[in-house]
Amino acid sequence: MSPPAPSLAPRAPVSIDRHAEEHLRVIRSAMERSATFTAVPGTGGIAMGLIAWIAAFAAASQPTSDRWLLVWIMAAIVAASVGLITMARKARRAGSTLASASARRFGIALGAPMVAGAALTFALWSTRAYSVMAPAWLLLYGTAVLVGGAYSVAAIRITGVLFMLLGIAATVTMPAWGNVWLGAGFGALHIASGWYIWRHHGG
């Protein structure tokens, strides 16, 4: 008696489309993980610099230290809002969003030192140590930009280093120069880096 013939029932066909979709997902995920965040807005940086210059002149004429601090806090809120709006617009033009993986990494790296700066500002205000605020702001903001720049273009990292150098300079000069250093950093440096990004990195 001969053995039974092997089953020749056809296997279920493998969907080529499904395999292609899986490969595309893997490739897209890998590209997103390795991509740099290029939506840092040059026009937003210029606008933030102009806001800082206005704040520097306005703060210099305030009669009390608390009023001086209030001017800079208001300027920081306005500048941050301008930065976020212009960043979202640039990301949208590039076909991306601020919820992308590269944007989230950039935001976390940028945001952590800035949160530390806000907490330190409150501590300095509580102890009335206003003269320390300008160098602390420049150093921590520079740290934020430098660390965030690890996920962006080289110009951002260079800007972070320059902010930190200004912060170091502010620590070894008279406290009365605080507005000068803040105007140089948050004003002139923002304008210069914003112009460079606008010219060389898509606006």
Summary of the structure (lengths in Angstrom):
residues: 203
radius of gyration: 25.1
end to end distance: 82.6
largest distance: 111.0
contacts: 630
relative contact order: 0.15
helix: 78%
strand: 0%
